[in-house]
């Protein structure tokens, strides 16, 4: 089922305003439970987590910056 442009736009906004900050807090909290790794390892963990969140949501963000194709 394909989402309409307007639905994807609102969903993308909701993800960026609500879900992403919650994901960041969860990632920092989970990494904080362990002993602090060396700075480069910690950097790689955060970069990896920063990239991973986008892959399952790629279909929502695809084409959002373009003009509405339904119009």
C-alpha positions in Angstrom: 0.0 0.0 0.0 1.5 3.3 -1.1 1.1 6.3 1.1 -0.2 9.6 -0.4 2.2 12.5 -0.5 0.4 14.5 2.1 0.3 11.5 4.5 4.0 10.8 4.0 4.8 14.5 4.6 2.9 14.5 7.9 4.4 11.2 9.0 7.9 12.5 8.2 7.2 15.6 10.3 5.9 13.4 13.2 9.0 11.1 13.0 11.4 14.1 13.0 9.7 15.9 15.8 8.6 13.1 18.1 10.2 9.8 17.3 13.8 10.9 16.5 14.4 12.7 19.8 13.0 9.7 21.6 15.3 7.4 19.6 18.3 9.7 20.5 17.4 9.6 24.2 17.0 5.8 24.1 20.3 5.3 22.2 22.3 7.6 24.7 20.6 5.8 27.7 21.5 2.4 26.4 25.1 3.2 25.6 25.3 4.9 29.0 24.5 1.6 30.7 27.8 0.1 29.7 31.3 1.2 30.7 32.4 4.1 28.5 34.3 2.7 25.5 37.3 4.5 23.9 36.2 7.7 22.2 36.6 6.3 18.6 34.5 3.3 19.4 31.9 5.5 21.0 31.9 7.7 17.9 31.4 4.7 15.7 28.5 3.5 17.8 26.7 6.9 17.6 27.4 7.3 13.9 26.1 3.8 13.3 23.0 4.4 15.3 22.6 7.7 13.5 22.5 6.0 10.1 20.5 2.9 11.1 17.3 4.8 12.1 16.9 6.0 8.5 16.9 2.7 6.6 13.5 1.4 7.8 11.9 4.9 7.3 13.4 5.6 3.9 10.1 5.1 2.1 8.5 7.9 4.2 11.1 10.5 3.4 11.6 9.6 -0.2 10.5 12.5 -2.4 9.2 14.7 0.4 11.3 17.7 -0.8 9.7 17.5 -4.3 6.5 19.2 -5.4 3.3 17.3 -4.7 2.9 14.8 -7.5 -0.9 14.5 -6.8 -1.5 18.2 -7.4 
